[in-house]
Amino acid sequence: MYTVSDIIADIDRGCMAHNMIEDSFSYRIVFFVNEGNKGYKHYTDTPYSGLRKALEGIIRNNLAVTNSIVIAETTALKNGKCVCLQSRTYTFSLEGYFRQINGEYKGSNRNGAVMHGRYAAR
């Protein structure tokens, strides 16, 4: 299970890889709200200082028991070219969260640790 901090750290690595000064760009977050067999594409634009608030808002305002949210990419325009700053997509679902806290799912990225707030417990 991923957190908003994981996404921001990934974006920061993308900025370093493209030699970008984070505060000098506007960022576009592309995300999908998937429910059943349907997915709806959305995006939001934000400055670097608003990334955390924008990501938290996407999740808080769109995530429900019946759907999932996929943060597909975060991009910025550098020298007129679109630069993708995420190395992967990030999926959020309450089903996965409940499976995680019940110990039914052990994601390879967390070595089976269950997240409680900001701390990991085994």
Secondary structure, DSSP 8 states (H G I E B T S, - for coil): ---HHHHHHHHHHHHHHTT--GGGSEEEEEEEEEETTEEEEEEEEEEGGGHHHHHHHHHHHH--TT-EEEEEEEEEEETTEEEE--SS-EEEEHHHHHHHHTT----TTTTT-EEETTEEE-
